[in-house]
């Protein structure tokens, strides 16, 4: 394990996405996460919408935007920032790294504050 992955949570092999663009994961001791692969890059956010307690894994991924299946709130998966009403609070985001074909995630931010 490299220094970059030493403090990270191991999620499993990159193949865990199994050809999908996003997958919900629930590592022990962590909130449910949504892992995305967009244009060969990996991103991770909290899986729960900050507006309506819904799993974003049931939503649609459009480029770098995840759309909530309940009220169509949109979030940028790179920053967690809400892109439209009704969402006003950002998603927590996590840094994703790949080492030897394995996915790792580290805590990156806990934004969760109201956006004006």
Jmol script that loads the backbone (N, CA, C; Angstrom):
load data "model"
ATOM      1  N   UNK A   1       0.855  -1.174   0.000  1.00  0.00           N
ATOM      2  CA  UNK A   1       0.000   0.000   0.000  1.00  0.00           C
ATOM      3  C   UNK A   1       0.897   1.232   0.000  1.00  0.00           C
ATOM      4  N   UNK A   2       0.591   2.175  -0.859  1.00  0.00           N
ATOM      5  CA  UNK A   2       1.383   3.392  -0.948  1.00  0.00           C
ATOM      6  C   UNK A   2       0.946   4.387   0.111  1.00  0.00           C
ATOM      7  N   UNK A   3       1.747   5.439   0.301  1.00  0.00           N
ATOM      8  CA  UNK A   3       1.398   6.470   1.279  1.00  0.00           C
ATOM      9  C   UNK A   3       0.055   7.094   0.937  1.00  0.00           C
ATOM     10  N   UNK A   4      -0.248   7.215  -0.376  1.00  0.00           N
ATOM     11  CA  UNK A   4      -1.502   7.826  -0.803  1.00  0.00           C
ATOM     12  C   UNK A   4      -2.703   6.986  -0.398  1.00  0.00           C
ATOM     13  N   UNK A   5      -2.533   5.681  -0.317  1.00  0.00           N
ATOM     14  CA  UNK A   5      -3.661   4.811   0.018  1.00  0.00           C
ATOM     15  C   UNK A   5      -3.654   4.371   1.475  1.00  0.00           C
ATOM     16  N   UNK A   6      -2.599   4.718   2.230  1.00  0.00           N
ATOM     17  CA  UNK A   6      -2.489   4.264   3.620  1.00  0.00           C
ATOM     18  C   UNK A   6      -3.667   4.735   4.475  1.00  0.00           C
ATOM     19  N   UNK A   7      -4.118   5.979   4.307  1.00  0.00           N
ATOM     20  CA  UNK A   7      -5.219   6.516   5.109  1.00  0.00           C
ATOM     21  C   UNK A   7      -6.554   6.400   4.382  1.00  0.00           C
ATOM     22  N   UNK A   8      -6.566   5.668   3.298  1.00  0.00           N
ATOM     23  CA  UNK A   8      -7.767   5.569   2.472  1.00  0.00           C
ATOM     24  C   UNK A   8      -8.541   4.296   2.782  1.00  0.00           C
ATOM     25  N   UNK A   9      -9.799   4.315   2.411  1.00  0.00           N
ATOM     26  CA  UNK A   9     -10.667   3.148   2.535  1.00  0.00           C
ATOM     27  C   UNK A   9     -10.614   2.363   1.220  1.00  0.00           C
ATOM     28  N   UNK A  10     -10.306   1.091   1.315  1.00  0.00           N
ATOM     29  CA  UNK A  10     -10.253   0.226   0.135  1.00  0.00           C
ATOM     30  C   UNK A  10     -11.671  -0.160  -0.270  1.00  0.00           C
ATOM     31  N   UNK A  11     -12.011   0.093  -1.539  1.00  0.00           N
ATOM     32  CA  UNK A  11     -13.356  -0.213  -2.029  1.00  0.00           C
ATOM     33  C   UNK A  11     -13.420  -1.501  -2.828  1.00  0.00           C
ATOM     34  N   UNK A  12     -12.276  -1.981  -3.275  1.00  0.00           N
ATOM     35  CA  UNK A  12     -12.252  -3.181  -4.099  1.00  0.00           C
ATOM     36  C   UNK A  12     -11.654  -2.887  -5.461  1.00  0.00           C
ATOM     37  N   UNK A  13     -11.716  -3.856  -6.345  1.00  0.00           N
ATOM     38  CA  UNK A  13     -11.123  -3.673  -7.670  1.00  0.00           C
ATOM     39  C   UNK A  13     -11.904  -2.680  -8.525  1.00  0.00           C
ATOM     40  N   UNK A  14     -11.180  -2.050  -9.435  1.00  0.00           N
ATOM     41  CA  UNK A  14     -11.809  -1.130 -10.391  1.00  0.00           C
ATOM     42  C   UNK A  14     -12.942  -1.848 -11.124  1.00  0.00           C
ATOM     43  N   UNK A  15     -12.779  -3.141 -11.332  1.00  0.00           N
ATOM     44  CA  UNK A  15     -13.805  -3.939 -12.010  1.00  0.00           C
ATOM     45  C   UNK A  15     -15.130  -3.958 -11.255  1.00  0.00           C
ATOM     46  N   UNK A  16     -15.148  -3.466 -10.002  1.00  0.00           N
ATOM     47  CA  UNK A  16     -16.396  -3.417  -9.230  1.00  0.00           C
ATOM     48  C   UNK A  16     -17.448  -2.581  -9.947  1.00  0.00           C
ATOM     49  N   UNK A  17     -16.996  -1.641 -10.786  1.00  0.00           N
ATOM     50  CA  UNK A  17     -17.956  -0.854 -11.552  1.00  0.00           C
ATOM     51  C   UNK A  17     -18.562  -1.683 -12.680  1.00  0.00           C
ATOM     52  N   UNK A  18     -17.898  -2.770 -13.053  1.00  0.00           N
ATOM     53  CA  UNK A  18     -18.441  -3.741 -14.001  1.00  0.00           C
ATOM     54  C   UNK A  18     -19.068  -3.086 -15.235  1.00  0.00           C
ATOM     55  N   UNK A  19     -18.338  -2.125 -15.818  1.00  0.00           N
ATOM     56  CA  UNK A  19     -18.818  -1.478 -17.028  1.00  0.00           C
ATOM     57  C   UNK A  19     -19.829  -0.373 -16.796  1.00  0.00           C
ATOM     58  N   UNK A  20     -20.234  -0.156 -15.534  1.00  0.00           N
ATOM     59  CA  UNK A  20     -21.211   0.888 -15.225  1.00  0.00           C
ATOM     60  C   UNK A  20     -20.500   2.219 -15.002  1.00  0.00           C
ATOM     61  N   UNK A  21     -21.237   3.306 -15.160  1.00  0.00           N
ATOM     62  CA  UNK A  21     -20.682   4.639 -14.934  1.00  0.00           C
ATOM     63  C   UNK A  21     -20.756   5.058 -13.479  1.00  0.00           C
ATOM     64  N   UNK A  22     -21.589   4.386 -12.682  1.00  0.00           N
ATOM     65  CA  UNK A  22     -21.675   4.689 -11.253  1.00  0.00           C
ATOM     66  C   UNK A  22     -22.141   3.456 -10.506  1.00  0.00           C
ATOM     67  N   UNK A  23     -21.688   3.361  -9.250  1.00  0.00           N
ATOM     68  CA  UNK A  23     -22.080   2.239  -8.407  1.00  0.00           C
ATOM     69  C   UNK A  23     -22.131   2.721  -6.956  1.00  0.00           C
ATOM     70  N   UNK A  24     -23.144   2.257  -6.235  1.00  0.00           N
ATOM     71  CA  UNK A  24     -23.303   2.584  -4.819  1.00  0.00           C
ATOM     72  C   UNK A  24     -22.481   1.591  -4.014  1.00  0.00           C
ATOM     73  N   UNK A  25     -21.707   2.100  -3.048  1.00  0.00           N
ATOM     74  CA  UNK A  25     -20.904   1.249  -2.177  1.00  0.00           C
ATOM     75  C   UNK A  25     -21.129   1.684  -0.734  1.00  0.00           C
ATOM     76  N   UNK A  26     -21.072   0.731   0.174  1.00  0.00           N
ATOM     77  CA  UNK A  26     -21.276   1.027   1.587  1.00  0.00           C
ATOM     78  C   UNK A  26     -20.126   0.436   2.405  1.00  0.00           C
ATOM     79  N   UNK A  27     -18.953   1.076   2.348  1.00  0.00           N
ATOM     80  CA  UNK A  27     -17.833   0.565   3.142  1.00  0.00           C
ATOM     81  C   UNK A  27     -18.120   0.694   4.645  1.00  0.00           C
ATOM     82  N   UNK A  28     -17.633  -0.271   5.408  1.00  0.00           N
ATOM     83  CA  UNK A  28     -17.885  -0.271   6.847  1.00  0.00           C
ATOM     84  C   UNK A  28     -17.332   1.003   7.487  1.00  0.00           C
ATOM     85  N   UNK A  29     -18.170   1.654   8.310  1.00  0.00           N
ATOM     86  CA  UNK A  29     -17.761   2.860   9.008  1.00  0.00           C
ATOM     87  C   UNK A  29     -17.880   4.131   8.178  1.00  0.00           C
ATOM     88  N   UNK A  30     -18.419   4.021   6.985  1.00  0.00           N
ATOM     89  CA  UNK A  30     -18.581   5.169   6.087  1.00  0.00           C
ATOM     90  C   UNK A  30     -20.059   5.308   5.730  1.00  0.00           C
ATOM     91  N   UNK A  31     -20.467   6.518   5.329  1.00  0.00           N
ATOM     92  CA  UNK A  31     -21.831   6.652   4.820  1.00  0.00           C
ATOM     93  C   UNK A  31     -21.914   5.984   3.447  1.00  0.00           C
ATOM     94  N   UNK A  32     -23.112   5.703   2.956  1.00  0.00           N
ATOM     95  CA  UNK A  32     -23.216   5.171   1.590  1.00  0.00           C
ATOM     96  C   UNK A  32     -22.572   6.144   0.603  1.00  0.00           C
ATOM     97  N   UNK A  33     -21.762   5.596  -0.288  1.00  0.00           N
ATOM     98  CA  UNK A  33     -21.046   6.401  -1.286  1.00  0.00           C
ATOM     99  C   UNK A  33     -21.523   6.047  -2.678  1.00  0.00           C
ATOM    100  N   UNK A  34     -21.393   7.004  -3.582  1.00  0.00           N
ATOM    101  CA  UNK A  34     -21.647   6.753  -4.990  1.00  0.00           C
ATOM    102  C   UNK A  34     -20.337   7.012  -5.715  1.00  0.00           C
ATOM    103  N   UNK A  35     -19.830   5.983  -6.385  1.00  0.00           N
ATOM    104  CA  UNK A  35     -18.566   6.066  -7.120  1.00  0.00           C
ATOM    105  C   UNK A  35     -18.913   6.190  -8.589  1.00  0.00           C
ATOM    106  N   UNK A  36     -18.267   7.156  -9.255  1.00  0.00           N
ATOM    107  CA  UNK A  36     -18.548   7.447 -10.665  1.00  0.00           C
ATOM    108  C   UNK A  36     -17.286   7.260 -11.500  1.00  0.00           C
ATOM    109  N   UNK A  37     -17.480   6.865 -12.755  1.00  0.00           N
ATOM    110  CA  UNK A  37     -16.396   6.864 -13.734  1.00  0.00           C
ATOM    111  C   UNK A  37     -16.884   7.683 -14.918  1.00  0.00           C
ATOM    112  N   UNK A  38     -16.217   8.821 -15.148  1.00  0.00           N
ATOM    113  CA  UNK A  38     -16.575   9.713 -16.248  1.00  0.00           C
ATOM    114  C   UNK A  38     -15.307  10.024 -17.026  1.00  0.00           C
ATOM    115  N   UNK A  39     -15.327   9.695 -18.292  1.00  0.00           N
ATOM    116  CA  UNK A  39     -14.199   9.962 -19.181  1.00  0.00           C
ATOM    117  C   UNK A  39     -12.888   9.445 -18.601  1.00  0.00           C
ATOM    118  N   UNK A  40     -12.931   8.243 -18.008  1.00  0.00           N
ATOM    119  CA  UNK A  40     -11.740   7.597 -17.481  1.00  0.00           C
ATOM    120  C   UNK A  40     -11.287   8.098 -16.116  1.00  0.00           C
ATOM    121  N   UNK A  41     -11.999   9.053 -15.532  1.00  0.00           N
ATOM    122  CA  UNK A  41     -11.663   9.557 -14.200  1.00  0.00           C
ATOM    123  C   UNK A  41     -12.691   9.046 -13.201  1.00  0.00           C
ATOM    124  N   UNK A  42     -12.258   8.937 -11.943  1.00  0.00           N
ATOM    125  CA  UNK A  42     -13.130   8.452 -10.877  1.00  0.00           C
ATOM    126  C   UNK A  42     -13.447   9.582  -9.903  1.00  0.00           C
ATOM    127  N   UNK A  43     -14.698   9.596  -9.439  1.00  0.00           N
ATOM    128  CA  UNK A  43     -15.183  10.592  -8.491  1.00  0.00           C
ATOM    129  C   UNK A  43     -16.028   9.864  -7.459  1.00  0.00           C
ATOM    130  N   UNK A  44     -16.213  10.485  -6.291  1.00  0.00           N
ATOM    131  CA  UNK A  44     -17.068   9.889  -5.259  1.00  0.00           C
ATOM    132  C   UNK A  44     -17.795  10.993  -4.503  1.00  0.00           C
ATOM    133  N   UNK A  45     -19.077  10.751  -4.239  1.00  0.00           N
ATOM    134  CA  UNK A  45     -19.885  11.652  -3.423  1.00  0.00           C
ATOM    135  C   UNK A  45     -20.687  10.817  -2.442  1.00  0.00           C
ATOM    136  N   UNK A  46     -21.289  11.505  -1.486  1.00  0.00           N
ATOM    137  CA  UNK A  46     -22.285  10.844  -0.651  1.00  0.00           C
ATOM    138  C   UNK A  46     -23.400  10.383  -1.588  1.00  0.00           C
ATOM    139  N   UNK A  47     -24.024   9.271  -1.260  1.00  0.00           N
ATOM    140  CA  UNK A  47     -25.100   8.744  -2.111  1.00  0.00           C
ATOM    141  C   UNK A  47     -26.442   9.395  -1.807  1.00  0.00           C
ATOM    142  N   UNK A  48     -26.589  10.033  -0.664  1.00  0.00           N
ATOM    143  CA  UNK A  48     -27.887  10.570  -0.246  1.00  0.00           C
ATOM    144  C   UNK A  48     -28.045  12.029  -0.655  1.00  0.00           C
ATOM    145  N   UNK A  49     -29.120  12.319  -1.366  1.00  0.00           N
ATOM    146  CA  UNK A  49     -29.427  13.685  -1.787  1.00  0.00           C
ATOM    147  C   UNK A  49     -29.570  14.569  -0.550  1.00  0.00           C
ATOM    148  N   UNK A  50     -29.046  15.782  -0.614  1.00  0.00           N
ATOM    149  CA  UNK A  50     -29.126  16.701   0.526  1.00  0.00           C
ATOM    150  C   UNK A  50     -30.485  17.378   0.623  1.00  0.00           C
ATOM    151  N   UNK A  51     -31.301  17.264  -0.401  1.00  0.00           N
ATOM    152  CA  UNK A  51     -32.635  17.883  -0.365  1.00  0.00           C
ATOM    153  C   UNK A  51     -33.689  16.904   0.135  1.00  0.00           C
ATOM    154  N   UNK A  52     -33.797  15.783  -0.541  1.00  0.00           N
ATOM    155  CA  UNK A  52     -34.758  14.752  -0.165  1.00  0.00           C
ATOM    156  C   UNK A  52     -33.961  13.486   0.082  1.00  0.00           C
ATOM    157  N   UNK A  53     -34.178  12.853   1.190  1.00  0.00           N
ATOM    158  CA  UNK A  53     -33.376  11.694   1.561  1.00  0.00           C
ATOM    159  C   UNK A  53     -33.613  10.553   0.581  1.00  0.00           C
ATOM    160  N   UNK A  54     -32.963  10.662  -0.567  1.00  0.00           N
ATOM    161  CA  UNK A  54     -33.115   9.664  -1.624  1.00  0.00           C
ATOM    162  C   UNK A  54     -31.736   9.207  -2.075  1.00  0.00           C
ATOM    163  N   UNK A  55     -31.662   7.982  -2.545  1.00  0.00           N
ATOM    164  CA  UNK A  55     -30.403   7.459  -3.068  1.00  0.00           C
ATOM    165  C   UNK A  55     -30.163   8.005  -4.469  1.00  0.00           C
ATOM    166  N   UNK A  56     -29.048   8.695  -4.626  1.00  0.00           N
ATOM    167  CA  UNK A  56     -28.704   9.235  -5.943  1.00  0.00           C
ATOM    168  C   UNK A  56     -28.358   8.126  -6.935  1.00  0.00           C
ATOM    169  N   UNK A  57     -28.058   6.938  -6.420  1.00  0.00           N
ATOM    170  CA  UNK A  57     -27.763   5.804  -7.298  1.00  0.00           C
ATOM    171  C   UNK A  57     -28.958   5.454  -8.173  1.00  0.00           C
ATOM    172  N   UNK A  58     -30.156   5.880  -7.744  1.00  0.00           N
ATOM    173  CA  UNK A  58     -31.367   5.653  -8.530  1.00  0.00           C
ATOM    174  C   UNK A  58     -31.578   6.752  -9.566  1.00  0.00           C
ATOM    175  N   UNK A  59     -30.722   7.778  -9.541  1.00  0.00           N
ATOM    176  CA  UNK A  59     -30.849   8.904 -10.460  1.00  0.00           C
ATOM    177  C   UNK A  59     -30.091   8.679 -11.757  1.00  0.00           C
ATOM    178  N   UNK A  60     -29.951   9.752 -12.496  1.00  0.00           N
ATOM    179  CA  UNK A  60     -29.285   9.706 -13.796  1.00  0.00           C
ATOM    180  C   UNK A  60     -27.970  10.477 -13.738  1.00  0.00           C
ATOM    181  N   UNK A  61     -26.945   9.921 -14.336  1.00  0.00           N
ATOM    182  CA  UNK A  61     -25.660  10.596 -14.469  1.00  0.00           C
ATOM    183  C   UNK A  61     -25.592  11.175 -15.869  1.00  0.00           C
ATOM    184  N   UNK A  62     -25.418  12.498 -15.944  1.00  0.00           N
ATOM    185  CA  UNK A  62     -25.330  13.200 -17.226  1.00  0.00           C
ATOM    186  C   UNK A  62     -24.021  13.980 -17.247  1.00  0.00           C
ATOM    187  N   UNK A  63     -22.987  13.389 -17.841  1.00  0.00           N
ATOM    188  CA  UNK A  63     -21.661  14.010 -17.804  1.00  0.00           C
ATOM    189  C   UNK A  63     -21.167  14.017 -16.374  1.00  0.00           C
ATOM    190  N   UNK A  64     -20.860  15.204 -15.847  1.00  0.00           N
ATOM    191  CA  UNK A  64     -20.402  15.346 -14.459  1.00  0.00           C
ATOM    192  C   UNK A  64     -21.542  15.762 -13.528  1.00  0.00           C
ATOM    193  N   UNK A  65     -22.780  15.542 -13.955  1.00  0.00           N
ATOM    194  CA  UNK A  65     -23.946  15.939 -13.168  1.00  0.00           C
ATOM    195  C   UNK A  65     -24.755  14.711 -12.783  1.00  0.00           C
ATOM    196  N   UNK A  66     -25.053  14.587 -11.472  1.00  0.00           N
ATOM    197  CA  UNK A  66     -25.957  13.535 -11.009  1.00  0.00           C
ATOM    198  C   UNK A  66     -27.303  14.192 -10.721  1.00  0.00           C
ATOM    199  N   UNK A  67     -28.355  13.576 -11.227  1.00  0.00           N
ATOM    200  CA  UNK A  67     -29.715  14.102 -11.084  1.00  0.00           C
ATOM    201  C   UNK A  67     -30.476  13.202 -10.111  1.00  0.00           C
ATOM    202  N   UNK A  68     -31.006  13.809  -9.051  1.00  0.00           N
ATOM    203  CA  UNK A  68     -31.760  13.069  -8.044  1.00  0.00           C
ATOM    204  C   UNK A  68     -33.058  12.538  -8.651  1.00  0.00           C
ATOM    205  N   UNK A  69     -33.424  11.297  -8.322  1.00  0.00           N
ATOM    206  CA  UNK A  69     -34.641  10.719  -8.883  1.00  0.00           C
ATOM    207  C   UNK A  69     -35.936  11.242  -8.261  1.00  0.00           C
ATOM    208  N   UNK A  70     -35.860  11.979  -7.158  1.00  0.00           N
ATOM    209  CA  UNK A  70     -37.075  12.416  -6.468  1.00  0.00           C
ATOM    210  C   UNK A  70     -37.572  13.760  -6.988  1.00  0.00           C
ATOM    211  N   UNK A  71     -36.788  14.816  -6.825  1.00  0.00           N
ATOM    212  CA  UNK A  71     -37.232  16.153  -7.240  1.00  0.00           C
ATOM    213  C   UNK A  71     -36.316  16.759  -8.292  1.00  0.00           C
ATOM    214  N   UNK A  72     -35.473  15.966  -8.904  1.00  0.00           N
ATOM    215  CA  UNK A  72     -34.600  16.382  -9.999  1.00  0.00           C
ATOM    216  C   UNK A  72     -33.557  17.418  -9.607  1.00  0.00           C
ATOM    217  N   UNK A  73     -33.178  17.435  -8.342  1.00  0.00           N
ATOM    218  CA  UNK A  73     -32.052  18.280  -7.936  1.00  0.00           C
ATOM    219  C   UNK A  73     -30.815  17.776  -8.675  1.00  0.00           C
ATOM    220  N   UNK A  74     -29.918  18.678  -9.015  1.00  0.00           N
ATOM    221  CA  UNK A  74     -28.704  18.316  -9.745  1.00  0.00           C
ATOM    222  C   UNK A  74     -27.486  18.746  -8.947  1.00  0.00           C
ATOM    223  N   UNK A  75     -26.428  17.910  -9.004  1.00  0.00           N
ATOM    224  CA  UNK A  75     -25.183  18.177  -8.305  1.00  0.00           C
ATOM    225  C   UNK A  75     -24.005  17.909  -9.234  1.00  0.00           C
ATOM    226  N   UNK A  76     -22.954  18.716  -9.101  1.00  0.00           N
ATOM    227  CA  UNK A  76     -21.704  18.480  -9.816  1.00  0.00           C
ATOM    228  C   UNK A  76     -20.925  17.438  -9.024  1.00  0.00           C
ATOM    229  N   UNK A  77     -20.626  16.294  -9.614  1.00  0.00           N
ATOM    230  CA  UNK A  77     -19.950  15.217  -8.890  1.00  0.00           C
ATOM    231  C   UNK A  77     -18.498  15.548  -8.576  1.00  0.00           C
ATOM    232  N   UNK A  78     -17.920  16.543  -9.241  1.00  0.00           N
ATOM    233  CA  UNK A  78     -16.531  16.931  -8.972  1.00  0.00           C
ATOM    234  C   UNK A  78     -16.417  17.760  -7.705  1.00  0.00           C
ATOM    235  N   UNK A  79     -17.433  18.561  -7.412  1.00  0.00           N
ATOM    236  CA  UNK A  79     -17.373  19.495  -6.280  1.00  0.00           C
ATOM    237  C   UNK A  79     -18.456  19.242  -5.241  1.00  0.00           C
ATOM    238  N   UNK A  80     -19.507  18.538  -5.625  1.00  0.00           N
ATOM    239  CA  UNK A  80     -20.648  18.315  -4.748  1.00  0.00           C
ATOM    240  C   UNK A  80     -21.644  19.464  -4.754  1.00  0.00           C
ATOM    241  N   UNK A  81     -21.324  20.563  -5.412  1.00  0.00           N
ATOM    242  CA  UNK A  81     -22.184  21.747  -5.385  1.00  0.00           C
ATOM    243  C   UNK A  81     -23.519  21.496  -6.077  1.00  0.00           C
ATOM    244  N   UNK A  82     -24.605  22.008  -5.466  1.00  0.00           N
ATOM    245  CA  UNK A  82     -25.910  21.899  -6.119  1.00  0.00           C
ATOM    246  C   UNK A  82     -25.947  22.817  -7.336  1.00  0.00           C
ATOM    247  N   UNK A  83     -26.584  22.356  -8.389  1.00  0.00           N
ATOM    248  CA  UNK A  83     -26.626  23.124  -9.633  1.00  0.00           C
ATOM    249  C   UNK A  83     -27.990  23.752  -9.895  1.00  0.00           C
ATOM    250  N   UNK A  84     -28.998  23.320  -9.144  1.00  0.00           N
ATOM    251  CA  UNK A  84     -30.325  23.896  -9.338  1.00  0.00           C
ATOM    252  C   UNK A  84     -31.196  23.623  -8.118  1.00  0.00           C
ATOM    253  N   UNK A  85     -32.260  24.381  -8.022  1.00  0.00           N
ATOM    254  CA  UNK A  85     -33.267  24.198  -6.997  1.00  0.00           C
ATOM    255  C   UNK A  85     -33.953  22.859  -7.245  1.00  0.00           C
ATOM    256  N   UNK A  86     -34.357  22.108  -6.274  1.00  0.00           N
ATOM    257  CA  UNK A  86     -34.567  22.482  -4.891  1.00  0.00           C
ATOM    258  C   UNK A  86     -33.357  22.281  -3.977  1.00  0.00           C
ATOM    259  N   UNK A  87     -32.268  21.720  -4.462  1.00  0.00           N
ATOM    260  CA  UNK A  87     -31.103  21.497  -3.603  1.00  0.00           C
ATOM    261  C   UNK A  87     -30.393  22.819  -3.314  1.00  0.00           C
ATOM    262  N   UNK A  88     -30.032  23.009  -2.048  1.00  0.00           N
ATOM    263  CA  UNK A  88     -29.281  24.200  -1.651  1.00  0.00           C
ATOM    264  C   UNK A  88     -28.010  23.843  -0.888  1.00  0.00           C
ATOM    265  N   UNK A  89     -27.889  22.579  -0.471  1.00  0.00           N
ATOM    266  CA  UNK A  89     -26.689  22.136   0.244  1.00  0.00           C
ATOM    267  C   UNK A  89     -25.894  21.184  -0.625  1.00  0.00           C
ATOM    268  N   UNK A  90     -24.576  21.316  -0.554  1.00  0.00           N
ATOM    269  CA  UNK A  90     -23.678  20.482  -1.357  1.00  0.00           C
ATOM    270  C   UNK A  90     -23.600  19.056  -0.804  1.00  0.00           C
ATOM    271  N   UNK A  91     -23.268  18.144  -1.690  1.00  0.00           N
ATOM    272  CA  UNK A  91     -22.973  16.771  -1.298  1.00  0.00           C
ATOM    273  C   UNK A  91     -21.557  16.716  -0.744  1.00  0.00           C
ATOM    274  N   UNK A  92     -21.304  15.826   0.198  1.00  0.00           N
ATOM    275  CA  UNK A  92     -19.935  15.565   0.599  1.00  0.00           C
ATOM    276  C   UNK A  92     -19.241  14.883  -0.575  1.00  0.00           C
ATOM    277  N   UNK A  93     -17.981  15.240  -0.796  1.00  0.00           N
ATOM    278  CA  UNK A  93     -17.203  14.626  -1.868  1.00  0.00           C
ATOM    279  C   UNK A  93     -15.985  13.929  -1.269  1.00  0.00           C
ATOM    280  N   UNK A  94     -15.455  12.981  -2.009  1.00  0.00           N
ATOM    281  CA  UNK A  94     -14.346  12.166  -1.538  1.00  0.00           C
ATOM    282  C   UNK A  94     -13.329  12.022  -2.666  1.00  0.00           C
ATOM    283  N   UNK A  95     -12.058  11.960  -2.289  1.00  0.00           N
ATOM    284  CA  UNK A  95     -11.002  11.768  -3.273  1.00  0.00           C
ATOM    285  C   UNK A  95     -10.890  10.282  -3.582  1.00  0.00           C
ATOM    286  N   UNK A  96     -10.829   9.955  -4.847  1.00  0.00           N
ATOM    287  CA  UNK A  96     -10.705   8.567  -5.288  1.00  0.00           C
ATOM    288  C   UNK A  96      -9.333   8.385  -5.915  1.00  0.00           C
ATOM    289  N   UNK A  97      -8.679   7.290  -5.563  1.00  0.00           N
ATOM    290  CA  UNK A  97      -7.412   6.956  -6.205  1.00  0.00           C
ATOM    291  C   UNK A  97      -7.453   5.499  -6.633  1.00  0.00           C
ATOM    292  N   UNK A  98      -6.612   5.188  -7.604  1.00  0.00           N
ATOM    293  CA  UNK A  98      -6.505   3.825  -8.105  1.00  0.00           C
ATOM    294  C   UNK A  98      -5.047   3.409  -7.968  1.00  0.00           C
ATOM    295  N   UNK A  99      -4.820   2.262  -7.345  1.00  0.00           N
ATOM    296  CA  UNK A  99      -3.471   1.708  -7.202  1.00  0.00           C
ATOM    297  C   UNK A  99      -3.550   0.213  -7.452  1.00  0.00           C
ATOM    298  N   UNK A 100      -2.734  -0.249  -8.380  1.00  0.00           N
ATOM    299  CA  UNK A 100      -2.705  -1.683  -8.712  1.00  0.00           C
ATOM    300  C   UNK A 100      -4.088  -2.242  -9.018  1.00  0.00           C
ATOM    301  N   UNK A 101      -4.904  -1.462  -9.732  1.00  0.00           N
ATOM    302  CA  UNK A 101      -6.226  -1.917 -10.140  1.00  0.00           C
ATOM    303  C   UNK A 101      -7.257  -1.902  -9.031  1.00  0.00           C
ATOM    304  N   UNK A 102      -6.928  -1.296  -7.882  1.00  0.00           N
ATOM    305  CA  UNK A 102      -7.836  -1.239  -6.741  1.00  0.00           C
ATOM    306  C   UNK A 102      -8.293   0.197  -6.511  1.00  0.00           C
ATOM    307  N   UNK A 103      -9.557   0.365  -6.133  1.00  0.00           N
ATOM    308  CA  UNK A 103     -10.119   1.685  -5.834  1.00  0.00           C
ATOM    309  C   UNK A 103      -9.973   1.995  -4.352  1.00  0.00           C
ATOM    310  N   UNK A 104      -9.586   3.229  -4.060  1.00  0.00           N
ATOM    311  CA  UNK A 104      -9.493   3.726  -2.691  1.00  0.00           C
ATOM    312  C   UNK A 104     -10.204   5.066  -2.631  1.00  0.00           C
ATOM    313  N   UNK A 105     -10.763   5.379  -1.470  1.00  0.00           N
ATOM    314  CA  UNK A 105     -11.437   6.660  -1.281  1.00  0.00           C
ATOM    315  C   UNK A 105     -10.936   7.269   0.025  1.00  0.00           C
ATOM    316  N   UNK A 106     -10.768   8.582   0.022  1.00  0.00           N
ATOM    317  CA  UNK A 106     -10.355   9.326   1.213  1.00  0.00           C
ATOM    318  C   UNK A 106     -11.344  10.450   1.440  1.00  0.00           C
ATOM    319  N   UNK A 107     -11.526  10.830   2.693  1.00  0.00           N
ATOM    320  CA  UNK A 107     -12.381  11.975   3.000  1.00  0.00           C
ATOM    321  C   UNK A 107     -11.735  13.219   2.402  1.00  0.00           C
ATOM    322  N   UNK A 108     -12.542  14.015   1.718  1.00  0.00           N
ATOM    323  CA  UNK A 108     -12.038  15.192   1.023  1.00  0.00           C
ATOM    324  C   UNK A 108     -12.657  16.464   1.560  1.00  0.00           C
ATOM    325  N   UNK A 109     -13.977  16.445   1.752  1.00  0.00           N
ATOM    326  CA  UNK A 109     -14.659  17.635   2.246  1.00  0.00           C
ATOM    327  C   UNK A 109     -15.933  17.244   2.942  1.00  0.00           C
ATOM    328  N   UNK A 110     -16.413  18.132   3.756  1.00  0.00           N
ATOM    329  CA  UNK A 110     -17.722  17.985   4.379  1.00  0.00           C
ATOM    330  C   UNK A 110     -18.391  19.334   4.231  1.00  0.00           C
ATOM    331  N   UNK A 111     -18.738  19.690   3.015  1.00  0.00           N
ATOM    332  CA  UNK A 111     -19.264  21.011   2.727  1.00  0.00           C
ATOM    333  C   UNK A 111     -20.582  21.194   3.466  1.00  0.00           C
ATOM    334  N   UNK A 112     -21.611  20.541   3.003  1.00  0.00           N
ATOM    335  CA  UNK A 112     -22.897  20.514   3.672  1.00  0.00           C
ATOM    336  C   UNK A 112     -23.466  21.855   4.118  1.00  0.00           C
ATOM    337  N   UNK A 113     -22.914  22.962   3.690  1.00  0.00           N
ATOM    338  CA  UNK A 113     -23.432  24.261   4.123  1.00  0.00           C
ATOM    339  C   UNK A 113     -24.413  24.797   3.089  1.00  0.00           C
ATOM    340  N   UNK A 114     -25.253  25.673   3.534  1.00  0.00           N
ATOM    341  CA  UNK A 114     -26.224  26.267   2.612  1.00  0.00           C
ATOM    342  C   UNK A 114     -25.510  27.123   1.590  1.00  0.00           C
ATOM    343  N   UNK A 115     -25.910  26.977   0.343  1.00  0.00           N
ATOM    344  CA  UNK A 115     -25.373  27.796  -0.741  1.00  0.00           C
ATOM    345  C   UNK A 115     -26.291  28.982  -0.935  1.00  0.00           C
ATOM    346  N   UNK A 116     -25.746  30.121  -1.168  1.00  0.00           N
ATOM    347  CA  UNK A 116     -26.544  31.311  -1.416  1.00  0.00           C
ATOM    348  C   UNK A 116     -26.479  31.679  -2.874  1.00  0.00           C
TER     349      UNK A 116
END
end "model"
wireframe off; spacefill off
backbone 0.3
color backbone group
